[in-house]
């Protein structure tokens, strides 16, 4: 196994593709993780966190859509999810670049 902080940083930042292209924030990290998890040190652990985070944000967004009918609370929820989905990949990419262990809040543990 090799240590490749740059690839791990790219994996964290690839989540931001959703903001640029409208999709890819789950697909690209999933591909990077699945192809590199046995080759790059810490890719398996951090890739699982990224996939769990992306799936959790997707579920929260799905829950917020019908909640829009409840006094617009879903709109507030979607805005909060948008900020969280933008800020935490950047913070965790910086942490990964510095060799620290990144964490994603509000994530369900789908892949352990």
SULVENKA-V692661 format. One record per run of one state. SS is the DSSP state (~ for helix, > for strand, _ for the rest). FROM is the first residue (numbers start at 1). TO is the last residue. If there is no record, write none. Layout:
# SULVENKA-V692661
{{SS;FROM;TO} {SS;FROM;TO}}
This chain:
# SULVENKA-V692661
{{_;1;1} {>;2;2} {_;3;4} {~;5;21} {_;22;26} {~;27;36} {_;37;39} {>;40;40} {_;41;42} {~;43;67} {_;68;72} {~;73;97} {_;98;112}}
